Amino acid sequence: MKRFWAVVAVALIGIMILGTGVFAAEKIRIGVSIPTADHGWTGGVVWWAQRAIKDWQEKDPNLEFHLVTADAPPKQVADVEDLMAKGIHALVILPHDSAPLTPICKKAHQEGIKVVVVDRGLVEPVEDIYVAGDNPGMGRVSAEWMAKEMGGKGKIVVLEGIPCVINTERVEAFNEVMKQFPGIEILESQPAYWSTQKGLEVMENYLQKYKEIDAVWAQDDDILKGVLQAYRESGRSDIKLMLGGAGAKEVVKMVMDGDKLVRGNVTYPPSMVATAISMAAMSMRGDKLDGFYQEQIPSRIILAAELVTQENAANYYFPDSVF
């Protein structure tokens, strides 16, 4: 009889161990939902997301990623619903538009899915972790550097992004700094929708309207590419300085090579999506950040807007990236 119960005990222990092993072997499923690569910066987001997923899968085969891209908010909502149906444990999302994506993110959060939001915030703070660039910082750093390069005087035109909270934060911070330099006149400020084509069109209008322009703040490198094309085609030579932003590799290369017109850039890295993916993976694995004394992963991560000049441009140059 004792032998019988010993066998039963061994069997039960084996089942418990097997069960624990099955549980331990269950994949950690992470969904990643981002916009389609409809311009340079979002192309960079897709590239960095793929790179981060590859790196984490090599590091931990227990992580299972599902990456989807959407060209419009309704498609992204449907994508997130599909990811939830797949049983994801965490969702990393760069919302196509804040308002329509908030309800589905809120639903995911309520169902126990860890939600990590990138760049464009939601209209309700339902996320567990938020990762973004410093938008006011981008405007401030841009203005401070341009004012210095211009010697505190001159005429400037501004090409903004899409009218939204992020754009407003950048432009207001830029204007606040410029108020300190009465010798600098902002001739005009128009949206260029973070688009190369729109940047070309707006700059063509500026060049026709204003006979003298000393500097251009294009805010974004996609816009800057259109601005540069319009300026080259105009045959003019009066502009002394142009500044974009976000660190497109072609623009950073111009800075590295000592271009006389494009001498700087300000970071707003698409690699922030890779940081968000890492935060999701680490929090689901129970990892801690090296050198971070608190147990929990930070709930809000704002990446500094850093000035890129010829002296440090090599640190921001990623030739393999699509952006």
N, C-alpha and C positions, 0 to 999 in steps of 0.2 A: 504493500500500500504506500509506504514511504517513497518507494521508487516511482510509483505512478504519479504521486504529487510532485516529485522532483522533476519528472519529465514535463508535466503540465506547467510548472513554474518556468522552466527553461523555454518552453514554447511561448508562454505569455511574454516573457522578457524579449524574446526574438521578435514577436509581433510588435511590441512597443518600440523596439529599436528600428524595425522596418518602417513602422508608421512615422517615427521621427525623421527617418531618412527621406521618406517620401515628401514629408512636409518641408524638410530642409532643401530638397531638390526642386521644389516648386519655383518656377521662374518668377522673377520680379519684372512685371510688365510695365513699361513706361511708354506712354503715348506722347508724340511730339507733333504739334499742329502749328504750321507757320504759313504765311502767305506765299503764293507762287512767286517765282523770281521775275517780277514784272519790271524791275529796274535794277541798277547796279547794286545798291545796298541790300535789297532783299535777295539778290543772287548770292551775295556774300553770306547772308544768313543761312541760306540753304547749304552752301558749301561748308560752313563752320558746323552746322548741325550734323551733316554727314560725317565730318571728321571726328567730332566728339563721340558720336555713336560708335564709330569704328574703334576709337581708342578704348572706350569702356567695354566693348564686347571682347576685345583682346585681353583686357585686364580681368574681367569677370564674366565668364560664360553663363552665369546664372541670371544675367540681365537680358531681358528681351525688349527690343525697341520696335515701335511702330511709328514711322515717319509719314506724315501726310501733308500735302500742300493744297491751298485753296485760292481761287482767283476772285472770290467774293464772299461776303459774310454768310449768306445762306449755305453756301457749300462748306464753309468752315464749321458752322453749327452742326450740319449733317455729319461731317467728319468726326467731330468730338462725340456725337451720339454713337457712331460706329465704334470708336475707340472704347467707350464705356461698355458697349455690348461685348467687346473682346475681353473685358475683365481687367482693365488696366488698374494698377495700384497708384500711379502718379501721372499727372498731365502737365507737360510743358507747352505753353501756348503763347505765341505772339499774335494778339488779336488783330484781325483784319480791320475791324472797327470796334471801338470799345462797347458801345451801347448794345448792339445785337448779340455780342458774345458773352455779356455779363450773366444772363439767366442760365445758360448752359454750364458756365463755369461754376456758378453758385450751386446748381444741381449736383455737379460732380463733387464739389466740396462737401455738400450735405450727405452724400453717399459714402464719404470716407476716403475719397481720392485726394491725394496730396496735389495741390494746384500751384504750379510755378508760372508766374506771368512775366513776360519779357517785353520791355520797351513801352508799348502802348498800354497804359493802365486800364482797369475796368472802372465802371461808374459806381460800383460798390466794392469795398475792400474785402472780397471773399477769398482772396488768394492766401496761401500759406507763406509763399516767398515771392518777392518782387525783385527783378533784376533789370536795371536800365542804365543808360548813360546820364550824365549830368547836363540836362538841357539848359537851365539857366547858366551853368558854368560854361557851356559851349558859346553862348552869346557873349558872356563877360570876357572870356579869354580872347575871343576873336576881336572884340572891340579894343581891348587893352593893347593887343599886339599891333593892330592896324593903326591905332592912334599914334603909337610910338614910331612905327615905320613911316608914317606920313608927317612926322614932326609936328603933330598937333594942328595941322591946317590942310585944307583942301576940300574938294567936292567928291562926294561918294554916292553911288547908287546901290540899292539893296534889292536882292532877289530872295524872297522868302520861300518857305516850303508850302505844304498843304495847310490851309487855315484850320488849325486845331490847337489843343492845349499845348502840345509839345512845341509847335511853331511859335505860339504866343510867348511862351516862357523864354525861348531863345531871343526873339526880337525885342521883347521888353528889357531883358538884361543888357542886350547890345545897346539899345537906345539910352539906358540909364548911364552907362559908361560914357557914351558920346556927349551927353549933356555937360560933362566936365571939360569938354574941349570946344569952346565957342568958335574956334577957328576952323572947325570941321563942319561942313554943311551937308546934310543928307538931302539930296535932290529929290529922291523918290524911293518908295518901297512898295514892291508888288509881289504877289504870290507867283511862284514858278513851279509849284507842285512837285518839287524834288524830281523834276523831269528834264532830261537833256534837251528834248525838242522844245519844251516850254521855256527853258532857259535861253535857247537860241532866239525864240520869238520875242521874249521880253527885252533881251539885250539889244536886238535889232531896233526895237522901238526907242529904247534909251539913247542909242547912238544917233538916231535920227532927230530926237527931241533936244538933246543936250550937246552943244558944240565943245564943251570942255568937261571931261570927267577925269579925276585923278585916281580913284580907286573903286573897286567893286567888291562888295561882300555877297558872295553867292550862297553862303550858308552850307551848301551841300555839294559834293564833288560831281554828282550827276548833273546838277545845274551848271556847275563850273565848266564842264565840257562843252555845253551849248554856248555859254558865254564866250569861251575862247574861240569857238568856231565863228561866231558872229563878229568878234573883234578882228580876227584874221581876215575875214572876207570884206570888212569895211575899209581896210587899208589905212586906218588911223594909227597914230603912235603916241597919243597923249596920255593914255592910262599907264600909271606907274606901278600899280599893285592890284593883285586879285587874290582873294582868299575864299576857298571852299571849306569843306569839312567832311569828316567821317573816315578819311584815310584810304581812299581808293588807290590801288597800287600804281596806276599810271601817274596820278598826281604826286604821290609820295616819291616816285622815281624822279619827277621833275624837280622836286625840292632837293633830293639827294644830288642831282646833277648840277645844282646851282642856277636854275632858271631865274632870270632877272625879274620876271613878272610874277611868277608863282613861287614865292620864297618861303611859304609856310603852309601849315594845315593844322586843324584841330580835330582831335579824335572823337569819334562816336562809333566805336567798333562793332561791326556785325558779329564779331566773336562773342558778344554778350550772350547769344543763344547757347553757345558751348558752355559758358559758365552756368547758365540756367540748367542745362542738362546735367552737368556735374553736381549741382546742388540737389537736384531730384535724386540722382543715383546715390549720392553720399547719404542723404537723409533716409532713404529707404534701406540702405545697408547699415545704418546706425553709425556711420563714420563721423569723426570730428575733424574740424579744420586744424591743420598744423599751426601751433602757436596760438590757438584760440581757446581761452580758458573755460568758456561756457560750454556746457554739454550740447546745447542745441545749435543747429545751423542758423545763421542770421536770417531774419525775416525780410529785410530790405537791404539790397546791395546796390549802391549807386557808384558807377565807375567814373573816375575823374576825367574831366575834359582836359587833355594834355596838349600842349603846344608842340608841334612838330616843326623843326627847322633843319637846315642842312647838317648841323652838328649831331643830331640824334635820329635823323630820318631812317637810317639803316635798321634801327630797332623796331620800326613800324612797317617795314617793307616785307610783304608776303607774296613773292612772285608766283607761287602755285595757286593762290586764291583767284577766284573769278572776279573779285572786286578789289 
